[in-house]
Amino acid sequence: MEILAKEGFDAVTMRRVAQELETGPASLYAHVANKDELAELMLDAVLADVPLPEPDPARWDEQVKDLVRAQIRVMVAHPGIARVAWDVAVPVTPSSLRQGEAMLALLRAGGLELKQATFAGDALSLYAKAYAYEASGWTWGEIDPAEVTARGEQMVAYMRSLPPESFPNMLRIGEFFSAETAAERLEFALDTYLAGLKVLAARN
């Protein structure tokens, strides 16, 4: 984690970690199978910093949003970790499991059946990882601003070449996609999704 903080995710290799520990790379394989497993353990360490709420049926929806925000916050705080989270199909490390259980408990406290809570938790997890992945790219320079600007100018030029009568809405949405609207888009998605889950829970 110290190497990650100082030098970024790509610097975290088995050789580099062994060097930091003043040993050889071969000795690390007694503890982890490869860099992929090491990366999962790093993700687990990061997720351990996310507080786990005690489910409150009176405000479960706000607790769900707080949990998602906290997960995003810790992933974005560490370079490359959001990429790890995105690549891991089914996380089974201790902190990942506790996070999953906490989310399910909150959704069940809101009145969702287990299957509904499972699907809802999966969707929220995917959204959190995708949002963190994008935000992390901006935070840690993984996204080249100049390249994005150039691509944006190309897109604007292309969109302006399209007939307005065919795309009356698409030609006007550019102002809603920027770094400034990122947090607003996150809150809109969470509010809308949770509103739908509350309606679903009320039918059970």
Sequence and secondary structure as in RCSB ss.txt:
>XXXX:A:sequence
MEILAKEGFDAVTMRRVAQELETGPASLYAHVANKDELAELMLDAVLADVPLPEPDPARWDEQVKDLVRAQIRVM
VAHPGIARVAWDVAVPVTPSSLRQGEAMLALLRAGGLELKQATFAGDALSLYAKAYAYEASGWTWGEIDPAEVTA
RGEQMVAYMRSLPPESFPNMLRIGEFFSAETAAERLEFALDTYLAGLKVLAARN
>XXXX:A:secstr
 HHHHHH GGG  HHHHHHHTTS HHHHTTT SSHHHHHHHHHHHHHTTS      TTSHHHHHHHHHHHHHHHH
HTSTTHHHHHHH SS  SHHHHHHHHHHHHHHHHTT  HHHHHHHHHHHHHHHHHHHHHHHHHHTT S HHHHHH
HHHHHHHHHHTS TTT TTGGG GGG SGGGHHHHHHHHHHHHHHHHHHHHHH 
